[in-house]
Structure formats: C-alpha cells, structure tokens
Amino acid sequence: MRVLGIETSCDETGVAIYDDEQGLLSHLVYSQVAIHARYGGVVPELASRDHVRKTLPLIRQLLDEVGLQPRSIDGVAFTAGPGLIGALLVGAALGRSLAWAWGVPAIGVHHMEGHLLAPLIEEPALAFPFVALLVSGGHTQLVDVAGVGRYRILGESLDDAAGEAFDKTAKILDLPYPGGPELARLAERGDPRRFRFPRPMTDRPGLDFSFSGLKTYALNSVRQELPRAEDPVQTRADIARAFEEAVVDTLVIKCRRALRETGHRRLILAGGVSANRRLRAAMDAAIAAEGAETHYPRPALCTDNGAMIAYAGWQRLRAGQSELLAFKPVARWPLEELPPLA
C-alpha cells in the first residue's frame, strides 16, 4: 500500500509518500519562517494562505521526484488536528478532494500521533509497549503506548509547553524567530556554572510539567543581570544555558519516573524539541542508567513533516479505517480519543 501524507497544521507544509514494502520513498517540507519572522511568531491567516499556494505544487514536485503518477497512490492521509484551524482546513480539503478524484480512501490523522509513531518509520521492528515523550512548541506529554491508538496520558504541561517556553525565552533574550533553535545555539557558548534555574515540579510526585514559571525566572534574570553585566553577550549566553539545562533536567527526571511507574524498558522522544542535542545526550545517559533504551526519529522527522502523517495514515488505512466525504478538522483533539486498531 502506498500512501500520500499531507501536513499543514501550522507553519510548515509537508508532503511525503510511504510504501509498505519500500518504506519512506521521499518527503518534502516547505517552511514559512521567512513569512512569519517579521512578526516574531506565526500569523494564522498568513499561514493558511501560504498553504493554499504551496501544498498542491509541492505534491506535484514530490510525485515527479519519485517518478509516480496519481494512479500509483493507494490512499491519502492528511492532518486533521490539532493545530491552526485555517491551516488544517487547507490540507484536509485538498487531501480529501485528491482521494475522491483518484478513487482511493482518505484518513484524517492526529498530528501528535504522527509525531509519536515517527520513530517507527525507520525502526519498524520497534516493539510496543513503550513510554513516549512528545515535546514540541504546542505540546509536552508523557504517554503510555500499548499499541497504535492505545494511549494513556501519564502527564502533560499545565501551562506552556517546553517548545513554547523555549520560544518565549528566546524573545526575552532578543533572539530572532524561530527562537528555540537560536536559544540552543546561544546556550552552546554559555557557562553552565554561572546560573542555576529551578527544575519545576520535580520536588513533588507526579508526571505533569509546568514551564511558565521557568520562563518568568529567565525574564527576571535578564532584568537583574543585564543592566550590570560587563559582557552582556556572554550574560545572555549564560542565561540561555541555564534555561536549557533546567528544561532538559526536568524532562529527564520525569521520563525516568515514567519508566519506573510503567515498568517499560523503551522510551521514545518525538516532536520538534526532541532534536535538541543537549536533551538527547542527557536522556541517553539517564535512560541507559535505568537499564532502558531511547529511540528518536532523525532530526528531519522531528519537526512537522508529511512523512509522519503518511506513516500514521498508512497504519490506519491498512486496518480498514477511512474518512467519509464529509471531513471535520479540529483545533483541539485529545490523543486518548483516538480509536485503537482492530
């Protein structure tokens, strides 16, 4: 079975083709960073309009690159939520229309299920059950995964997601958009001994997260330290390093707890923040000390992409699930509402 995947949940247009015999044939991503950079964040209306302009040409380019005709596609998967509703509508309308025109089934995919299953694209033998840490700009969740569609939320952010806190702290440090990767780059030059930020909600039981206070702590540090700093550039780097290490340590502590509570021996990290090098290094060391394994998608499959949507859609289409002609994208969609595979 060969599935076309379409991802338009936010500010990146992603398309891909997944084949159950050959694996991922190809994927393309068009980023809207240049459009939104002048505003310091994503403008939903501009995102939707750009998806309208870019999605169909990107699909044509993808088919040309892999040398396929539309008649070679056996199903279409599109992101149905969660995300920006206008952006979702573009991908959903196009995906469902193409499936109708080509006479193949279509399926709406949960964006976070796409992230959760992304490591299996290149590690199809990775066995259930496992714990998944979904960590991105909009979500920070720990999930007990018993199988496709069999999800139990162990803990999640009560306010800002980790990626959101990265972006907001980057703004505080006057870094360009997108802020998260810029902050990580700045932190590489920081002195880890100068500042120590709190590790929120690690001094109490539970697996929930809270990063809003950590962002405020960074803001107060900037206000207190920069006016009297002999080297403001280095001080910003030191604050960035302290912030990043606090987020990383918090995520590591919670993941170790989740493995102990569930008894699972595998941890999957997925979502944009999972590409962070400091997080991967710290998580590898900590989880190995627990006698468990860590698994990640390659960095290109951590951020929003069509490959994860094609793969998640393939899982459900081959199980006989599909969308009716009437489709309904949703901005909010709890992961636990997804039906399990038969």
Stockholm file with secondary structure:
# STOCKHOLM 1.0

chainA/1-342         MRVLGIETSCDETGVAIYDDEQGLLSHLVYSQVAIHARYGGVVPELASRDHVRKTLPLIRQLLDEVGLQPRSIDGVAFTAGPGLIGALLVGAALGRSLAWAWGVPAIGVHHMEGHLLAPLIEEPALAFPFVALLVSGGHTQLVDVAGVGRYRILGESLDDAAGEAFDKTAKILDLPYPGGPELARLAERGDPRRFRFPRPMTDRPGLDFSFSGLKTYALNSVRQELPRAEDPVQTRADIARAFEEAVVDTLVIKCRRALRETGHRRLILAGGVSANRRLRAAMDAAIAAEGAETHYPRPALCTDNGAMIAYAGWQRLRAGQSELLAFKPVARWPLEELPPLA
#=GR chainA/1-342 SS CEEEEEECSSSEEEEEEEETTTEEEEEEEEECHHHHGGGTSCCHHHHHHHHHHHHHHHHHHHHHHHTCCGGGCCEEEEEEESSCHHHHHHHHHHHHHHHHHHTCCEEEEEHHHHHHHTHHHHCTTCCSCEEEEEESSSCEEEEEEEETTEEEEEEEBSSSCHHHHHHHHHHHTTCCSSHHHHHHHHHTTSCTTTCCCCCTTCSSSSSCBCCHHHHHHHHHHHHHHGGGCSSHHHHHHHHHHHHHHHHHHHHHHHHHHHHHHHCCSEEEEESGGGGCHHHHHHHHHHHHHTTCEEECCCGGGTSSCHHHHHHHHHHHHTTTCCCCSSCCCCSCCCGGGSCCCC
#=GC SS_cons         CEEEEEECSSSEEEEEEEETTTEEEEEEEEECHHHHGGGTSCCHHHHHHHHHHHHHHHHHHHHHHHTCCGGGCCEEEEEEESSCHHHHHHHHHHHHHHHHHHTCCEEEEEHHHHHHHTHHHHCTTCCSCEEEEEESSSCEEEEEEEETTEEEEEEEBSSSCHHHHHHHHHHHTTCCSSHHHHHHHHHTTSCTTTCCCCCTTCSSSSSCBCCHHHHHHHHHHHHHHGGGCSSHHHHHHHHHHHHHHHHHHHHHHHHHHHHHHHCCSEEEEESGGGGCHHHHHHHHHHHHHTTCEEECCCGGGTSSCHHHHHHHHHHHHTTTCCCCSSCCCCSCCCGGGSCCCC
//
